[in-house]
Amino acid sequence: MYMAYCDTSGSPGFADPEDYVVAAAVVDDRSRPYLDDKIDKIRSRHFPGRSPADAEIHAKDIINHTGAYKGMPDDRIRALLDDVFGFISDPDTPLVIMAALVRKGEMRPPGDNERLGYGFIIKRLAKYLSTDKGVHAMMVVDGETNRKNWRLHKKLAPLLEPGAGSRRIIASPLFTNSRWTNMTQVADCVAYCIRRRFRKGPGSSGWSGYYSAVEKKLLAVGGLKMFVKSEGGRRPRIPQRSRSYNGVRHHGRV
């Protein structure tokens, strides 16, 4: 059984001009104890004696020095991020990353960016499973309110029906609290990193190095798909292959 731990960065609505990212960290569930142990060791290194629930690895909190990171010096913030993205890029870390980046400034509303992003993850996950005969997967999504979870469930249900080509993905995603799920925290960091790396204008500086760590675990073909407006203002075209980007390792300020 594979588990696809999903999280997002940015808002799917057009009222917020920021890009929207859906990311999934896909792992064989048999590897989860090893992965959890690695994340727990990173957390213990930076928060000795703290409960995992009190020191969630949440990218926005880390960058904004809020929550568990209030008052944490910049050098410790950088050290923590180096450890997290070093873990992601490590060849011994058995995970695969899939992600969709929706450039809302280039899309024409109305449109369901949430369905677009998760739809790509489902298609890519189904294709990934097809290379391993008989294996199945479950999507584990960082939950919000019951109402929002139900709304997302209703959106994804038609995409997860066997006739939609995703018969190896369990029909209903599991909603969880990211405080309890280390790999959902990894997906959060990945989604945030991708959004910051490809942000237009201020805010992208310093993220090329961390993106290069993520890039090492993106699927070779189609691991990151960028949704943009097609030429001539027609309906957005969904490209068959992702664009390829190369980052340069950077250990300076983020």
C-alpha positions as CSV (number, residue, x, y, z in Angstrom):
1,M,0.0,0.0,0.0
2,Y,1.2,3.4,-0.9
3,M,0.3,6.6,1.0
4,A,0.1,10.0,-0.8
5,Y,0.3,12.6,1.9
6,C,-1.1,15.9,0.4
7,D,-1.0,19.5,1.5
8,T,-1.3,22.9,-0.2
9,S,0.2,26.3,-0.2
10,G,-1.7,29.5,-1.1
11,S,-5.5,29.8,-1.5
12,P,-7.3,28.3,-4.5
13,G,-9.6,31.3,-4.8
14,F,-9.0,34.1,-7.3
15,A,-9.4,36.8,-4.7
16,D,-5.9,36.0,-3.6
17,P,-3.4,36.7,-6.4
18,E,-0.8,34.3,-5.0
19,D,-0.1,31.1,-6.9
20,Y,-1.7,27.9,-5.6
21,V,0.2,24.7,-5.1
22,V,-0.9,21.1,-4.3
23,A,1.9,18.7,-3.4
24,A,2.0,15.1,-2.5
25,A,4.7,13.1,-0.8
26,V,4.2,9.5,-1.9
27,V,5.7,6.7,0.2
28,D,5.4,2.9,0.6
29,D,3.6,2.5,3.9
30,R,6.2,0.0,5.0
31,S,8.8,2.8,5.0
32,R,6.7,5.1,7.2
33,P,8.3,4.0,10.5
34,Y,11.8,4.8,9.1
35,L,10.5,8.2,7.7
36,D,8.8,9.1,11.0
37,D,11.9,8.3,12.9
38,K,14.0,10.6,10.7
39,I,11.5,13.5,11.1
40,D,11.2,13.0,14.8
41,K,15.0,13.2,15.1
42,I,15.1,16.5,13.2
43,R,12.4,17.8,15.5
44,S,14.2,16.6,18.6
45,R,17.4,18.2,17.4
46,H,15.8,21.6,17.2
47,F,13.2,21.3,20.0
48,P,14.7,19.0,22.6
49,G,12.2,17.8,25.1
50,R,9.2,19.2,23.1
51,S,6.2,17.0,22.2
52,P,5.8,16.5,18.4
53,A,2.3,18.0,18.6
54,D,3.9,21.2,20.1
55,A,6.6,21.5,17.4
56,E,4.9,20.9,14.1
57,I,7.2,21.4,11.1
58,H,5.0,24.0,9.3
59,A,6.6,26.1,6.7
60,K,4.6,29.3,7.1
61,D,5.1,29.3,10.9
62,I,8.8,28.6,10.4
63,I,9.3,31.5,8.0
64,N,7.1,34.0,9.9
65,H,8.6,33.0,13.3
66,T,5.1,32.2,14.7
67,G,3.8,29.4,17.0
68,A,6.6,27.1,18.1
69,Y,9.1,29.3,16.2
70,K,8.4,32.6,17.9
71,G,11.6,34.2,18.8
72,M,13.8,31.6,17.0
73,P,16.9,33.3,15.6
74,D,17.4,33.3,11.8
75,D,20.4,31.0,11.9
76,R,18.4,28.3,13.7
77,I,15.5,28.8,11.2
78,R,18.0,28.2,8.4
79,A,19.5,25.2,10.2
80,L,16.1,23.6,10.6
81,L,15.2,24.2,6.9
82,D,18.5,22.8,5.8
83,D,17.8,19.6,7.8
84,V,14.2,19.2,6.5
85,F,15.2,19.7,2.8
86,G,18.3,17.7,3.3
87,F,16.1,14.8,4.5
88,I,13.9,15.2,1.5
89,S,16.8,15.1,-1.0
90,D,18.7,12.3,0.7
91,P,19.0,9.3,-1.7
92,D,18.1,7.1,1.2
93,T,14.8,8.8,1.8
94,P,12.2,6.6,0.1
95,L,9.7,9.1,-1.2
96,V,8.4,10.5,-4.5
97,I,7.1,14.0,-4.9
98,M,4.2,15.1,-7.2
99,A,3.0,18.7,-7.4
100,A,0.8,21.1,-9.3
101,L,1.4,24.9,-9.5
102,V,-1.6,27.0,-10.6
103,R,-0.6,30.5,-11.8
104,K,-3.9,32.2,-11.0
105,G,-2.6,35.5,-12.5
106,E,-2.5,33.8,-15.8
107,M,-5.8,31.8,-15.5
108,R,-9.2,33.2,-16.4
109,P,-11.9,32.9,-13.7
110,P,-14.2,31.3,-12.9
111,G,-12.4,28.0,-12.4
112,D,-11.9,25.4,-9.7
113,N,-8.2,25.6,-9.0
114,E,-8.5,23.1,-6.1
115,R,-10.0,20.5,-8.3
116,L,-7.4,21.3,-11.0
117,G,-4.5,20.8,-8.6
118,Y,-5.7,17.7,-6.9
119,G,-6.9,16.3,-10.2
120,F,-3.3,16.3,-11.5
121,I,-2.1,14.6,-8.3
122,I,-4.7,11.8,-8.8
123,K,-3.8,11.3,-12.5
124,R,-0.1,11.3,-11.7
125,L,-0.5,8.9,-8.8
126,A,-2.6,6.5,-10.9
127,K,0.1,6.5,-13.5
128,Y,2.7,5.9,-10.9
129,L,0.8,2.9,-9.5
130,S,0.4,1.4,-12.9
131,T,4.1,0.6,-12.9
132,D,3.7,-1.7,-9.8
133,K,1.2,-4.5,-10.5
134,G,-1.5,-5.0,-7.9
135,V,-0.4,-2.1,-5.6
136,H,-3.0,0.3,-4.2
137,A,-2.8,3.8,-2.6
138,M,-4.7,6.0,-0.2
139,M,-4.6,9.8,-0.3
140,V,-4.0,11.4,3.2
141,V,-5.0,15.1,3.1
142,D,-4.3,17.8,5.7
143,G,-7.8,18.5,7.0
144,E,-9.4,21.8,7.8
145,T,-13.0,22.3,9.0
146,N,-15.6,19.5,8.5
147,R,-17.4,21.7,6.0
148,K,-14.3,22.2,3.9
149,N,-13.3,18.6,4.1
150,W,-16.7,17.5,2.9
151,R,-16.6,20.0,0.0
152,L,-13.2,18.6,-1.1
153,H,-14.3,15.1,-0.7
154,K,-17.3,15.8,-3.0
155,K,-14.9,17.3,-5.6
156,L,-12.5,14.4,-5.5
157,A,-15.1,11.6,-5.5
158,P,-15.8,11.6,-9.3
159,L,-12.0,11.7,-10.0
160,L,-11.5,8.6,-7.8
161,E,-14.2,6.5,-9.3
162,P,-12.8,3.3,-11.0
163,G,-14.1,4.5,-14.4
164,A,-12.0,7.6,-14.1
165,G,-8.8,5.6,-14.4
166,S,-7.8,5.7,-10.7
167,R,-9.2,2.3,-9.7
168,R,-6.1,1.6,-7.6
169,I,-6.6,4.7,-5.4
170,I,-9.0,4.2,-2.5
171,A,-12.1,6.1,-3.3
172,S,-12.3,8.3,-0.3
173,P,-9.3,10.4,1.0
174,L,-8.4,10.2,4.6
175,F,-8.4,13.7,6.3
176,T,-5.9,14.1,9.1
177,N,-4.4,16.8,11.4
178,S,-0.9,17.6,10.1
179,R,0.2,17.9,13.7
180,W,-0.2,14.1,14.0
181,T,1.3,13.2,10.6
182,N,5.0,13.8,9.9
183,M,4.7,13.1,6.1
184,T,1.9,15.7,5.8
185,Q,4.3,18.2,7.3
186,V,6.8,17.2,4.6
187,A,4.2,17.8,1.9
188,D,3.5,21.2,3.5
189,C,7.2,22.2,3.3
190,V,7.3,21.0,-0.3
191,A,4.2,23.0,-1.4
192,Y,5.5,26.1,0.3
193,C,8.9,25.8,-1.2
194,I,7.5,25.4,-4.7
195,R,5.2,28.4,-4.3
196,R,8.1,30.6,-3.1
197,R,10.5,29.4,-5.7
198,F,8.3,30.3,-8.6
199,R,6.8,33.5,-7.1
200,K,7.1,36.4,-9.4
201,G,8.8,39.4,-7.9
202,P,10.0,39.7,-4.3
203,G,9.9,36.6,-2.2
204,S,11.5,34.0,-4.5
205,S,15.1,34.8,-3.5
206,G,16.8,32.1,-1.5
207,W,14.5,29.3,-2.5
208,S,16.3,27.9,-5.5
209,G,18.5,25.7,-3.2
210,Y,15.7,24.2,-1.3
211,Y,13.8,23.7,-4.6
212,S,16.7,21.8,-5.9
213,A,16.4,19.4,-3.0
214,V,12.7,18.9,-3.8
215,E,13.5,18.5,-7.5
216,K,15.6,15.4,-6.8
217,K,12.4,13.6,-5.7
218,L,10.1,14.9,-8.3
219,L,9.0,12.2,-10.8
220,A,11.3,12.3,-13.9
221,V,8.4,13.1,-16.2
222,G,5.5,15.2,-15.0
223,G,6.4,15.5,-11.4
224,L,5.7,19.2,-11.4
225,K,3.0,20.6,-13.6
226,M,2.4,24.3,-14.0
227,F,-1.0,25.4,-15.1
228,V,-1.0,28.6,-17.1
229,K,-3.3,30.4,-19.6
230,S,-2.9,29.1,-23.2
231,E,-1.9,31.4,-26.0
232,G,-4.6,33.7,-27.3
233,G,-6.6,33.7,-24.1
234,R,-8.3,30.4,-24.8
235,R,-9.2,27.8,-22.2
236,P,-6.1,26.7,-20.1
237,R,-4.2,24.0,-21.8
238,I,-3.0,21.1,-19.7
239,P,0.5,20.2,-20.9
240,Q,1.5,16.6,-21.2
241,R,4.9,17.2,-19.7
242,S,6.0,19.4,-16.9
243,R,8.4,22.2,-17.4
244,S,11.9,21.5,-16.2
245,Y,13.7,23.8,-13.8
246,N,17.1,23.7,-12.3
247,G,17.9,25.2,-8.9
248,V,21.3,26.1,-7.4
249,R,22.1,25.1,-3.9
250,H,21.8,28.0,-1.6
251,H,22.4,28.1,2.2
252,G,21.9,31.8,2.8
253,R,18.9,33.7,4.1
254,V,15.5,32.4,3.2
